């Protein structure tokens, strides 16, 4: 069983490093195959939906894309209904959002896709409560994983150390170890320490930084009749910003800029920075809104993909998932959805009756689950000014696809057929091939670029006064 995971009939013990959404969902899947599962988490889990230190992005804007919602429902039936019950705002796209990209305002036509914009700690709390209710799953909190047990042929567990105890590490033996420790994963060093080969890393870093603050609307309906506002940066206009609703009638406002011109954390300067956006709508809203938090910043936004799917001298019994496998520029809002899609891929690979679940085969399934999100995030970021990394170069074969996708993006803000297809790809519910379906291709290749609103659209199309500027309202 040199490369088998040992999960066909049930491994004795599986360890998941990291109690994030990705780690918890992996534990949920493994509980169907192992006698017991241990989640090793560096933090102490909060009692309720509160941020924790190990998730530095927890206080920033998050969205749960539709592909992630569908995957979560497969793993934890009813969890999306719980999000609704707890007040997580659900936005229909493009109807509910005033949105700008590439010099154009989106038409607010009927919604064809939906996303949730509630605070991340609430979703993580729902997932954690459901997963840890399973008696087969145990959480070891306030504990760091500091290394791997085993050798280059097979991993046999992890070394763990209680935080703040002042003692040494102790072994935690396991038949399978899953690294879900996030973008700061130490697995490359751990693998090298047991004589194995770390995975090759692909990186693209635009230098994007963002800052976020919680607000309540103070405009009294004076700015926009919508649920949210979003200005998407691109290579010609590198500043981004948005106001998205969270629970309790509040908004998370995020502003972003590139290396050397990062958004400030001073409150007044934060508001002033919004003037860099191509339209004053968000700045005007901020001048009337009521801040309810300090400004918090985040700068670790590089795209990093660890190619565990490629052959190498790596041990059986070790897998990587979530951000420990593939992490994206957070501005694209893909992380939580890919965590859920990865868990579904893990479930399907372990349960496949036609194939033995070898380490490499299962790892390749996990990598496939993140490939589309990587193509979207990395494909956009490699065109940004100042992008650095070993994956920034494009190949000659990429040029025809880039030409076609430029035409798609010019049309999806105003053409309902192209918009429907492109949103389904961005939401991770359809493959990239959906953009080449005959109806979409005809619109992309034969139709002119459609007209779009000259100013931020006041109201959804079909409603009285459905153009121009009205305002963000509480959800």
Secondary structure in CASP SS format (residue, H / E / C, confidence):
PFRMAT SS
TARGET T0000
AUTHOR 0000-0000-0000
METHOD secondary structure of the structure
MODEL  1
X C 1.00
X C 1.00
X C 1.00
X E 1.00
X C 1.00
X C 1.00
X C 1.00
X C 1.00
X C 1.00
X C 1.00
X C 1.00
X C 1.00
X E 1.00
X E 1.00
X E 1.00
X E 1.00
X E 1.00
X C 1.00
X C 1.00
X C 1.00
X H 1.00
X H 1.00
X H 1.00
X H 1.00
X H 1.00
X H 1.00
X H 1.00
X H 1.00
X H 1.00
X H 1.00
X C 1.00
X C 1.00
X C 1.00
X C 1.00
X C 1.00
X E 1.00
X E 1.00
X E 1.00
X E 1.00
X E 1.00
X C 1.00
X C 1.00
X C 1.00
X C 1.00
X C 1.00
X C 1.00
X C 1.00
X C 1.00
X C 1.00
X C 1.00
X C 1.00
X C 1.00
X C 1.00
X C 1.00
X C 1.00
X C 1.00
X C 1.00
X C 1.00
X C 1.00
X C 1.00
X C 1.00
X C 1.00
X C 1.00
X E 1.00
X C 1.00
X H 1.00
X H 1.00
X H 1.00
X H 1.00
X H 1.00
X H 1.00
X H 1.00
X H 1.00
X H 1.00
X H 1.00
X C 1.00
X C 1.00
X C 1.00
X H 1.00
X H 1.00
X H 1.00
X H 1.00
X H 1.00
X H 1.00
X H 1.00
X C 1.00
X C 1.00
X C 1.00
X C 1.00
X E 1.00
X E 1.00
X E 1.00
X E 1.00
X C 1.00
X C 1.00
X C 1.00
X E 1.00
X E 1.00
X E 1.00
X E 1.00
X E 1.00
X C 1.00
X C 1.00
X E 1.00
X E 1.00
X C 1.00
X C 1.00
X C 1.00
X C 1.00
X C 1.00
X C 1.00
X C 1.00
X E 1.00
X E 1.00
X E 1.00
X E 1.00
X C 1.00
X C 1.00
X C 1.00
X H 1.00
X H 1.00
X H 1.00
X H 1.00
X H 1.00
X H 1.00
X H 1.00
X H 1.00
X H 1.00
X H 1.00
X H 1.00
X H 1.00
X H 1.00
X C 1.00
X C 1.00
X C 1.00
X C 1.00
X E 1.00
X E 1.00
X E 1.00
X E 1.00
X C 1.00
X C 1.00
X E 1.00
X E 1.00
X E 1.00
X E 1.00
X E 1.00
X E 1.00
X E 1.00
X E 1.00
X C 1.00
X C 1.00
X C 1.00
X E 1.00
X E 1.00
X E 1.00
X E 1.00
X E 1.00
X E 1.00
X E 1.00
X E 1.00
X E 1.00
X C 1.00
X C 1.00
X C 1.00
X C 1.00
X C 1.00
X C 1.00
X C 1.00
X E 1.00
X E 1.00
X E 1.00
X E 1.00
X C 1.00
X C 1.00
X E 1.00
X E 1.00
X E 1.00
X E 1.00
X C 1.00
X C 1.00
X C 1.00
X C 1.00
X C 1.00
X C 1.00
X C 1.00
X H 1.00
X H 1.00
X H 1.00
X H 1.00
X H 1.00
X H 1.00
X H 1.00
X C 1.00
X C 1.00
X C 1.00
X C 1.00
X C 1.00
X C 1.00
X C 1.00
X E 1.00
X E 1.00
X E 1.00
X E 1.00
X E 1.00
X C 1.00
X C 1.00
X C 1.00
X E 1.00
X E 1.00
X E 1.00
X E 1.00
X E 1.00
X E 1.00
X E 1.00
X E 1.00
X C 1.00
X C 1.00
X C 1.00
X C 1.00
X C 1.00
X C 1.00
X C 1.00
X C 1.00
X C 1.00
X E 1.00
X C 1.00
X E 1.00
X E 1.00
X E 1.00
X E 1.00
X E 1.00
X C 1.00
X C 1.00
X C 1.00
X C 1.00
X C 1.00
X C 1.00
X C 1.00
X E 1.00
X E 1.00
X E 1.00
X E 1.00
X E 1.00
X E 1.00
X E 1.00
X H 1.00
X H 1.00
X H 1.00
X E 1.00
X E 1.00
X E 1.00
X E 1.00
X E 1.00
X E 1.00
X E 1.00
X E 1.00
X C 1.00
X C 1.00
X C 1.00
X C 1.00
X C 1.00
X C 1.00
X C 1.00
X C 1.00
X C 1.00
X H 1.00
X H 1.00
X H 1.00
X H 1.00
X H 1.00
X H 1.00
X H 1.00
X H 1.00
X H 1.00
X H 1.00
X C 1.00
X C 1.00
X C 1.00
X C 1.00
X H 1.00
X H 1.00
X H 1.00
X H 1.00
X H 1.00
X H 1.00
X H 1.00
X H 1.00
X C 1.00
X E 1.00
X E 1.00
X C 1.00
X C 1.00
X C 1.00
X C 1.00
X E 1.00
X E 1.00
X E 1.00
X C 1.00
X C 1.00
X C 1.00
X C 1.00
X E 1.00
X E 1.00
X E 1.00
X E 1.00
X C 1.00
X C 1.00
X C 1.00
X C 1.00
X C 1.00
X C 1.00
X C 1.00
X C 1.00
X C 1.00
X E 1.00
X C 1.00
X E 1.00
X E 1.00
X E 1.00
X C 1.00
X H 1.00
X H 1.00
X H 1.00
X C 1.00
X E 1.00
X E 1.00
X C 1.00
X C 1.00
X H 1.00
X H 1.00
X H 1.00
X C 1.00
X C 1.00
X H 1.00
X H 1.00
X H 1.00
X H 1.00
X H 1.00
X H 1.00
X H 1.00
X H 1.00
X H 1.00
X H 1.00
X H 1.00
X H 1.00
X H 1.00
X H 1.00
X H 1.00
X H 1.00
X H 1.00
X C 1.00
X C 1.00
X C 1.00
X C 1.00
X C 1.00
X C 1.00
X E 1.00
X H 1.00
X H 1.00
X H 1.00
X H 1.00
X H 1.00
X H 1.00
X H 1.00
X H 1.00
X H 1.00
X H 1.00
X H 1.00
X H 1.00
X H 1.00
X H 1.00
X H 1.00
X H 1.00
X H 1.00
X H 1.00
X H 1.00
X H 1.00
X H 1.00
X H 1.00
X H 1.00
X C 1.00
X C 1.00
X C 1.00
X C 1.00
X C 1.00
X C 1.00
X E 1.00
X C 1.00
X C 1.00
X C 1.00
X C 1.00
X C 1.00
X C 1.00
X C 1.00
X C 1.00
X C 1.00
X H 1.00
X H 1.00
X H 1.00
X H 1.00
X H 1.00
X H 1.00
X H 1.00
X H 1.00
X H 1.00
X H 1.00
X H 1.00
X H 1.00
X H 1.00
X H 1.00
X H 1.00
X C 1.00
X C 1.00
X C 1.00
X H 1.00
X H 1.00
X H 1.00
X H 1.00
X H 1.00
X H 1.00
X H 1.00
X H 1.00
X H 1.00
X H 1.00
X H 1.00
X C 1.00
X C 1.00
X C 1.00
X C 1.00
X C 1.00
X H 1.00
X H 1.00
X H 1.00
X H 1.00
X H 1.00
X C 1.00
X H 1.00
X H 1.00
X H 1.00
X H 1.00
X H 1.00
X H 1.00
X H 1.00
X H 1.00
X H 1.00
X C 1.00
X C 1.00
X C 1.00
X C 1.00
X C 1.00
X C 1.00
X C 1.00
X C 1.00
X C 1.00
X C 1.00
X C 1.00
X C 1.00
X C 1.00
X C 1.00
X C 1.00
X C 1.00
X C 1.00
X C 1.00
X C 1.00
X C 1.00
X C 1.00
X C 1.00
X C 1.00
X C 1.00
X C 1.00
X E 1.00
X C 1.00
X C 1.00
X C 1.00
END
